[in-house]
Amino acid sequence: MKWQFILSVASLMISLPTQTVDPEKWNTVERMCGKLERVEEIPVKGTTAAFTEKRQPIKKADIRLYQRGKATQCCGAGLLVAETVTSRGGDFIFRNPAPGSYWVVAVVDGKEYIHAIKYAPSTKDKVEVNCADLLYEIKKGELQLGRMITVD
């Protein structure tokens, strides 16, 4: 009886459809701008799994934009598209890049943090995205893309 139960559970798990996450969709941005922040998780006293986040904008960081192809590694010299520096508040913008796939590289304290994105400009029928809502976060030693979402 026990084996029949294990066998039926195993066959059920095998028959379930697998879902894959499309990183291109998750990392698609409508504007080529954002805010660079350092995010530190601080444990909440008296708990074992709760954290608060301490956010700090990163000023005067170099932000580089490289072309990204399916077979290309980041960041060959010939693939540099644009470069800018973050403001006091960590803000940056790349003006008029072509739609496509890119590497965003943040250089902070001599270390490069790399993240792959796809740029697909927003159309007029979509809600306009603010640059401050696109958060490029250095968290746990990695550059991650986040979004600020405001609920009315």
C-alpha positions as CSV (number, residue, x, y, z in Angstrom):
1,M,0.0,0.0,0.0
2,K,2.8,2.4,0.9
3,W,4.6,1.8,-2.4
4,Q,1.4,2.5,-4.3
5,F,1.0,5.8,-2.6
6,I,4.7,6.8,-3.4
7,L,4.3,5.6,-7.0
8,S,1.1,7.6,-7.5
9,V,2.7,10.8,-6.0
10,A,5.8,10.4,-8.2
11,S,3.7,9.9,-11.4
12,L,1.6,12.9,-10.5
13,M,4.8,15.1,-10.1
14,I,6.2,13.9,-13.4
15,S,3.0,14.7,-15.2
16,L,2.8,18.3,-13.9
17,P,3.8,20.8,-16.6
18,T,7.1,22.6,-15.9
19,Q,7.1,26.3,-15.9
20,T,10.1,28.3,-16.9
21,V,10.8,31.9,-16.2
22,D,11.8,34.0,-19.1
23,P,14.6,36.3,-17.9
24,E,14.2,38.5,-21.0
25,K,10.6,39.4,-19.9
26,W,11.6,40.0,-16.3
27,N,14.5,42.2,-17.3
28,T,12.8,44.3,-20.0
29,V,12.9,48.0,-19.3
30,E,10.8,50.7,-21.1
31,R,13.3,53.5,-20.4
32,M,17.1,53.5,-20.3
33,C,17.5,55.2,-17.0
34,G,17.2,54.5,-13.4
35,K,18.5,54.9,-9.9
36,L,21.6,53.0,-8.5
37,E,21.3,52.0,-4.9
38,R,23.2,49.8,-2.4
39,V,20.8,47.6,-0.4
40,E,21.7,46.1,2.9
41,E,19.5,43.6,4.7
42,I,19.4,44.2,8.5
43,P,18.0,41.5,10.7
44,V,15.0,42.6,12.9
45,K,15.9,42.0,16.5
46,G,14.0,39.2,18.2
47,T,13.3,37.3,14.9
48,T,15.2,34.7,13.0
49,A,13.9,35.4,9.4
50,A,12.7,39.0,9.3
51,F,14.8,41.7,7.7
52,T,14.5,45.4,7.0
53,E,16.3,47.0,4.1
54,K,18.7,50.0,4.4
55,R,18.9,51.7,1.0
56,Q,21.6,54.2,0.0
57,P,21.9,55.9,-3.4
58,I,25.3,55.5,-5.0
59,K,26.7,58.7,-6.3
60,K,29.5,59.3,-8.8
61,A,29.4,55.7,-10.1
62,D,30.3,54.9,-13.7
63,I,27.4,53.3,-15.5
64,R,28.3,51.7,-18.9
65,L,26.0,50.3,-21.5
66,Y,27.2,47.4,-23.8
67,Q,25.6,45.7,-26.7
68,R,24.6,42.1,-25.8
69,G,24.2,39.3,-28.4
70,K,23.1,35.8,-27.8
71,A,26.7,34.5,-28.0
72,T,28.6,37.5,-26.6
73,Q,30.0,37.8,-23.2
74,C,30.1,41.1,-21.4
75,C,31.9,43.5,-22.1
76,G,34.1,43.7,-25.1
77,A,35.7,47.1,-26.0
78,G,33.9,47.2,-29.3
79,L,30.5,46.7,-27.7
80,L,30.5,49.9,-25.6
81,V,27.4,51.9,-26.5
82,A,27.3,54.7,-23.9
83,E,28.7,55.7,-20.5
84,T,27.4,58.1,-17.8
85,V,27.9,58.9,-14.1
86,T,25.3,58.7,-11.4
87,S,24.1,61.9,-9.7
88,R,24.2,62.6,-6.0
89,G,20.9,60.7,-5.7
90,G,22.2,57.8,-7.7
91,D,20.2,58.7,-10.8
92,F,21.4,58.1,-14.4
93,I,20.1,58.2,-17.9
94,F,21.2,57.0,-21.4
95,R,19.8,59.1,-24.1
96,N,18.4,57.7,-27.3
97,P,19.8,54.1,-27.4
98,A,18.3,51.8,-30.0
99,P,15.9,49.1,-28.7
100,G,17.7,45.8,-28.1
101,S,19.6,43.7,-25.6
102,Y,22.3,45.3,-23.4
103,W,24.6,44.7,-20.5
104,V,24.4,47.4,-17.8
105,V,27.7,47.7,-15.9
106,A,28.0,49.7,-12.7
107,V,31.5,50.4,-11.5
108,V,31.5,51.1,-7.8
109,D,34.6,51.3,-5.7
110,G,36.6,49.8,-8.5
111,K,34.4,46.7,-8.8
112,E,32.1,45.9,-11.8
113,Y,28.6,44.8,-11.3
114,I,26.9,43.4,-14.4
115,H,23.2,42.9,-15.3
116,A,21.6,41.8,-18.6
117,I,18.6,43.8,-19.8
118,K,16.4,44.2,-22.8
119,Y,15.3,47.7,-23.8
120,A,11.8,47.9,-25.4
121,P,10.6,51.6,-25.4
122,S,7.1,52.1,-24.1
123,T,4.4,53.0,-26.5
124,K,1.9,55.9,-26.1
125,D,-0.9,53.6,-25.0
126,K,1.1,52.3,-22.0
127,V,1.6,54.1,-18.7
128,E,4.9,56.1,-18.8
129,V,7.6,54.7,-16.5
130,N,9.5,57.1,-14.3
131,C,13.3,56.7,-14.2
132,A,13.2,56.8,-10.4
133,D,11.0,53.7,-10.5
134,L,13.7,51.6,-12.2
135,L,16.0,50.5,-9.3
136,Y,19.4,49.1,-10.1
137,E,20.3,47.6,-6.7
138,I,23.6,46.2,-5.5
139,K,22.4,43.6,-3.1
140,K,24.4,40.6,-1.8
141,G,27.2,41.4,-4.1
142,E,25.1,41.4,-7.3
143,L,23.5,44.0,-9.5
144,Q,19.7,43.4,-9.7
145,L,16.9,45.2,-11.4
146,G,13.9,46.2,-9.3
147,R,10.8,48.3,-9.8
148,M,9.0,50.8,-7.6
149,I,5.3,50.2,-8.0
150,T,2.8,52.8,-6.7
151,V,-0.7,51.6,-5.9
152,D,-3.5,54.2,-6.0
